[in-house]
Amino acid sequence: MGGGSRGGRPKHGQHWVNARLIRVYPVIFLIIYGGFFIYRFAFADGLMDPWGEPVGSDYSIFRAASFLILEGRPAAPYDMETLVETMRAMLPRFKDSALWNYPPFFHFAIFWLALLPYVPAYVIWCVLTFLPLAFLMWRMAPRPETLWVLAAFPGTFMNLAHGHNGFLSAAFLGGGLYLVVRRPVVAGIMFGLLAFKPQLGILIPLALICARQWTVFLSEAATTVIVSAASLGVFGIEPWTAFLDNLASAGALMSEGLFRIEKMPSLYATLILLNVDKTLSIAAHGILAALVIPPVAWVWWKQGATPAAAALLVTGTLFLSPYLYEYDLMVLAVPIGLLAWEGYRHGWLPWEREVLVLAWLTPLLVTLSGAVAGVQVGTAGLIALFVIALRRAVKPDGGPAATE
């Protein structure tokens, strides 16, 4: 996937981001990941890993919510004390806090987890959510290396380690964008299902309106209404009331330090870690969020659902909410895959491959910089990716296309 000039192949020698690197380095990362999981399970104390965290920390919360749902208490996960009590009954050494802030229709995705033993359900959850994403990425960039790069992506590792739902987020968001022109109704369904993570779908209605994609827009709206009505019919009104109450208090909980802000790559978290005043931090975050919206709207108005426009939308979305964790960066697989395939087919633009490597590493850099150095570099990586996505949208063709 190397080759080309003008930011592709330099005048003297092959570009360092070449086919050999793409084939070799994922193997190295996968070996490291394998060592981590072997150590984690070999030295686990029951279902607690050597660092005192539950094996599959986020999955464990999903499983606790599943117990409460199956007990006929679908509103109970939204009560923090009840959720923590359930976590401690399941994991006696659990000493952390837990918060449930998903809309009630997400209950449909996780209610079954408590029907199976802890570890088998964990493995099945990860496999069932990862496989659709892997299929989607292969369709977006049909090269053998695609699946290796996806498997070795630090975002993949973090979602497996946490047992999070980032694979679903990336599959619904990326699948919807991939199918906007090909299958508008199905694209809308996927966007509608993404509503379980509403902060990742904020720009979608705007983009669809700008692109005049009315079928997708209506399909998305109908899907959201249908799944919401279904959850209302199955679980009642109480979970929705509790969910809305939790949304209203999320900002206060963040200010109180309940969320681990060092793992957040948002501009707000970045500035807070630099000891900037909270009011100034949220104001700066809001300004950046406002600045990314017009380019996304303009590109979708002018070009519609092109690969570069899709990459721009996903990257721009990550600037909007201050509540963003490193495992949410799983969605970066979508713009990385789209832009890499565009560069491979149409030629590379200057610095494009370097930024894609940086973006690929960003979930790892977010964790290391926040936990080790006490600063956050994730925002810089996201800004760089946004810039090259916008440039690719404005200038679709780079140097000569790759020949391997």
C-alpha positions in Angstrom: 0.0 0.0 0.0 3.0 2.3 -0.6 4.1 4.1 -3.7 3.3 7.4 -5.4 5.0 10.8 -5.1 3.9 14.1 -3.6 3.8 12.8 -0.1 3.7 9.2 -1.3 7.1 7.8 -2.4 9.9 10.4 -1.9 12.2 11.2 -4.8 14.9 9.0 -3.2 13.7 5.7 -1.9 10.4 4.3 -0.7 8.2 6.1 1.9 8.7 4.7 5.4 5.0 3.9 5.6 5.1 1.1 3.2 3.7 -2.4 2.6 6.4 -4.1 4.7 5.6 -1.9 7.7 1.9 -2.5 7.3 2.5 -6.3 7.3 5.1 -6.5 10.1 4.2 -4.1 12.8 0.6 -5.3 13.4 2.2 -8.7 14.2 4.4 -7.1 16.8 1.4 -5.3 18.3 -0.6 -8.5 18.4 2.2 -10.3 20.2 2.3 -7.6 22.8 -1.5 -7.8 23.2 -1.3 -11.5 23.5 1.3 -11.2 26.3 -1.0 -8.7 28.1 -4.0 -11.0 28.1 -1.9 -14.1 29.1 -0.5 -12.1 32.1 -3.9 -10.7 33.0 -5.6 -14.1 33.1 -2.6 -16.0 34.6 -2.3 -13.7 37.6 -6.0 -12.8 38.0 -7.5 -13.2 41.4 -10.8 -14.8 40.4 -12.4 -12.3 38.1 -10.2 -9.4 39.2 -7.0 -8.7 37.2 -3.6 -8.1 38.8 -4.3 -4.4 38.9 -7.5 -4.8 40.9 -9.8 -4.1 38.0 -12.6 -6.5 36.9 -11.6 -8.7 33.9 -13.5 -6.8 31.2 -14.3 -3.7 33.4 -17.0 -2.3 31.2 -18.4 -5.7 30.3 -18.8 -6.3 34.0 -21.1 -3.3 34.3 -23.1 -4.5 31.3 -23.4 -7.9 33.0 -24.5 -6.3 36.3 -27.2 -4.3 34.4 -28.3 -7.6 32.8 -28.9 -9.2 36.2 -31.1 -6.3 37.2 -33.0 -6.4 33.9 -33.6 -10.1 34.1 -34.9 -9.6 37.7 -37.6 -7.4 36.3 -36.0 -4.1 37.5 -35.0 -2.4 34.2 -34.8 1.1 35.9 -32.5 -0.2 38.6 -29.2 0.1 36.6 -29.7 3.9 36.6 -29.4 4.0 40.4 -25.7 4.1 41.2 -26.0 2.5 44.6 -28.0 -0.4 43.3 -25.7 -0.9 40.4 -22.6 -0.9 42.6 -24.3 -3.3 45.0 -24.9 -5.7 42.1 -21.3 -5.3 41.0 -20.1 -6.2 44.5 -22.4 -9.2 44.6 -20.9 -10.4 41.3 -17.3 -9.3 42.1 -16.8 -9.2 45.9 -13.5 -7.3 45.5 -15.0 -4.6 43.4 -14.3 -1.2 45.1 -14.9 1.3 42.4 -18.0 3.2 41.3 -20.2 2.5 38.4 -22.6 4.6 36.3 -25.3 3.5 33.8 -26.0 6.2 31.3 -27.3 4.3 28.2 -30.8 4.8 26.8 -33.2 1.9 27.7 -33.2 0.4 24.3 -29.6 -0.6 24.9 -31.1 -3.2 27.3 -32.0 -5.3 24.3 -28.3 -5.6 23.4 -27.1 -6.7 26.9 -29.9 -8.4 28.8 -28.7 -11.9 27.9 -25.2 -11.5 29.4 -26.2 -12.8 32.8 -27.7 -15.9 31.3 -24.2 -17.3 30.7 -21.1 -17.7 33.0 -18.9 -14.6 33.2 -16.0 -15.5 30.9 -18.0 -17.2 28.1 -20.4 -14.3 27.9 -17.4 -11.9 27.9 -15.8 -13.8 24.9 -19.1 -14.1 23.0 -19.9 -10.4 23.5 -16.5 -9.4 22.1 -16.7 -11.8 19.2 -20.3 -11.0 18.2 -19.6 -7.2 18.2 -16.2 -7.4 16.5 -17.1 -9.6 13.5 -19.6 -7.2 11.9 -17.0 -4.4 12.2 -14.3 -6.6 10.7 -16.5 -7.4 7.7 -17.4 -3.7 7.2 -13.7 -2.7 7.3 -12.8 -5.3 4.7 -15.6 -4.1 2.4 -14.3 -0.5 2.8 -10.7 -1.5 2.1 -10.6 -4.9 0.5 -7.0 -5.8 1.1 -5.6 -8.7 3.2 -3.7 -6.2 5.4 -6.9 -4.4 6.4 -7.9 -7.1 8.9 -4.4 -7.3 10.4 -4.3 -3.5 10.8 -7.8 -3.6 12.4 -6.9 -6.4 14.8 -3.7 -4.7 15.9 -5.3 -1.2 16.2 -4.9 -0.1 19.8 -8.6 0.8 19.9 -9.4 -2.8 19.2 -7.1 -3.9 22.1 -8.7 -1.5 24.5 -12.2 -2.5 23.6 -11.3 -6.2 24.1 -9.6 -5.4 27.4 -12.5 -3.4 28.7 -15.2 -5.5 27.0 -16.7 -2.2 25.8 -19.2 -1.5 23.1 -16.9 0.4 20.8 -17.1 -2.3 18.1 -20.9 -1.7 17.9 -20.4 2.1 17.7 -17.9 1.8 14.9 -20.0 -0.8 13.0 -23.2 1.3 13.2 -21.5 4.6 12.4 -19.2 3.2 9.7 -21.8 0.9 8.2 -24.3 3.7 7.9 -21.8 6.0 6.2 -20.7 3.2 3.8 -24.4 2.4 2.9 -25.7 6.0 2.5 -25.7 5.8 -1.3 -25.7 2.0 -1.7 -28.6 1.1 0.7 -30.2 4.3 2.1 -32.9 2.6 4.2 -30.4 0.2 5.8 -28.0 3.1 6.3 -30.7 5.0 8.2 -31.4 1.9 10.3 -27.8 1.7 11.3 -27.7 5.4 12.2 -30.8 4.9 14.3 -29.3 2.0 16.2 -26.3 4.2 16.9 -28.6 6.2 19.2 -27.4 4.1 22.1 -24.3 6.3 21.9 -26.1 9.6 21.1 -22.9 11.7 21.4 -21.5 9.9 18.4 -24.5 10.7 16.1 -24.8 14.4 16.7 -23.6 15.4 13.2 -25.4 12.7 11.3 -28.7 14.5 10.8 -27.0 17.7 9.8 -24.8 15.9 7.2 -27.8 14.0 5.8 -29.8 17.3 5.5 -26.9 19.0 3.8 -26.5 16.1 1.4 -30.3 15.9 0.7 -30.3 12.3 1.8 -34.0 12.3 2.9 -34.5 8.6 2.7 -31.6 8.0 5.1 -32.8 10.8 7.3 -36.3 9.5 7.6 -35.1 5.9 8.1 -32.8 7.0 10.9 -35.6 8.9 12.6 -38.1 6.0 12.2 -35.6 3.5 13.6 -34.9 5.7 16.7 -38.6 6.1 17.3 -39.3 2.3 16.8 -36.5 1.1 19.1 -37.5 3.7 21.7 -41.1 2.7 21.6 -40.2 -0.9 21.8 -38.1 -0.3 24.9 -41.0 1.7 26.4 -43.4 -1.1 25.7 -41.1 -3.8 27.1 -39.5 -2.0 30.0 -42.0 0.8 30.8 -41.5 4.5 31.4 -39.4 4.3 34.6 -36.1 3.5 32.8 -36.6 6.5 30.5 -37.2 8.8 33.5 -34.1 7.5 35.2 -32.0 7.8 32.1 -33.0 11.5 31.6 -32.3 12.2 35.2 -28.8 10.7 34.8 -28.2 12.8 31.7 -29.0 15.9 33.6 -26.5 15.1 36.3 -23.6 13.9 34.0 -21.9 17.2 33.9 -21.9 17.5 37.7 -20.5 14.0 38.1 -17.7 14.9 35.7 -16.9 18.0 37.8 -16.8 15.9 40.9 -14.1 13.7 39.5 -16.2 10.5 39.1 -14.9 10.1 35.5 -11.2 9.4 34.9 -10.5 12.6 33.1 -6.9 11.6 32.3 -8.2 9.0 29.8 -10.4 11.6 27.9 -8.9 13.0 24.7 -11.4 15.9 24.5 -10.1 19.4 24.5 -12.0 20.0 27.8 -10.1 17.2 29.5 -6.8 18.2 27.9 -7.1 21.7 29.4 -8.2 20.6 32.8 -5.1 18.4 33.0 -3.1 21.5 32.3 -4.8 23.2 35.3 -6.8 25.6 33.1 -9.9 27.0 34.8 -13.0 24.8 34.2 -15.1 27.6 32.8 -12.4 28.5 30.3 -11.8 24.9 29.5 -15.5 24.2 28.6 -15.6 27.5 26.7 -12.6 26.5 24.6 -14.1 23.1 24.0 -17.3 24.7 22.8 -15.4 27.0 20.4 -13.5 24.1 18.9 -16.8 22.1 18.6 -18.4 25.0 16.8 -15.5 25.4 14.4 -15.6 21.8 13.1 -19.3 21.9 12.2 -19.2 24.3 9.2 -16.6 22.3 7.3 -18.5 19.1 7.8 -21.8 20.8 6.6 -20.1 22.4 3.6 -18.4 19.2 2.4 -21.6 17.2 2.7 -23.5 19.9 0.9 -21.1 20.1 -2.0 -20.0 16.4 -2.3 -22.5 14.2 -0.4 -21.4 11.0 1.2 -17.9 10.6 -0.3 -15.3 8.6 1.6 -13.5 11.8 2.6 -16.8 13.4 3.7 -17.6 10.3 5.8 -14.1 10.5 7.4 -14.5 14.2 8.1 -17.9 13.6 9.8 -16.6 10.8 12.1 -13.5 12.8 13.1 -15.5 16.0 13.6 -18.0 14.2 15.8 -15.2 13.4 18.3 -14.7 17.1 19.1 -18.3 17.7 20.2 -18.7 16.0 23.5 -16.4 16.6 26.5 -17.3 13.0 27.6 -15.1 10.9 25.4 -12.9 8.0 26.5 -10.0 6.2 24.8 -12.2 3.2 23.9 -14.6 5.5 22.1 -11.8 6.1 19.7 -12.5 2.7 18.1 -14.6 4.7 15.6 -11.3 6.1 14.3 -10.9 2.8 12.4 -13.6 4.2 10.0 -11.8 7.4 8.9 -8.4 5.7 9.0 -9.7 2.9 6.7 -11.5 5.3 4.4 -8.6 7.7 4.0 -6.0 5.0 3.6 -8.1 3.3 0.9 -8.5 6.7 -0.9 -4.7 7.3 -0.7 -4.0 3.8 -1.9 -6.3 4.1 -4.9 -5.9 7.8 -5.9 -2.4 8.7 -4.6 -1.1 10.1 -1.4 -1.1 13.8 -0.3 1.8 15.2 1.6 1.9 14.0 5.3 -1.2 12.0 4.8 0.3 8.6 5.8 2.2 10.1 8.7 -1.1 11.5 10.2 -2.9 8.2 9.6 -0.1 6.4 11.6 -0.5 9.0 14.3 -4.3 8.5 14.3 -3.9 4.8 14.5 -1.7 5.1 17.5 -3.9 7.8 19.2 -5.9 5.5 21.5 -2.6 4.2 22.9 -1.1 7.7 23.1 -4.2 8.9 24.9 -3.7 6.2 27.6 0.0 6.6 28.0 0.1 10.4 28.0 -2.7 10.8 30.5 -1.7 8.0 32.9 2.1 8.4 32.7 2.8 12.0 31.9 -0.4 13.6 33.3 -1.0 15.5 30.0 -3.2 14.6 27.1 -2.1 14.5 23.4 -5.2 12.9 21.9 -6.8 16.2 20.8 -3.7 17.0 18.7 -4.0 13.7 16.9 -7.7 14.2 16.2 -7.1 17.7 14.9 -4.4 16.4 12.5 -6.8 13.7 11.2 -9.6 16.3 10.8 -7.3 18.5 8.7 -6.2 15.7 6.3 -9.8 14.5 5.9 -10.8 18.0 5.0 -7.9 18.4 2.6 -8.7 15.0 1.0 -12.4 16.2 0.6 -11.2 19.4 -1.1 -8.5 17.7 -3.1 -9.5 14.1 -3.8 -6.5 13.1 -5.9 -2.9 12.9 -4.7 0.1 11.6 -6.5 0.2 8.5 -8.6 -1.8 5.6 -7.1 -0.1 2.7 -5.4 1.1 -0.2 -7.4 1.2 -2.9 -4.7 
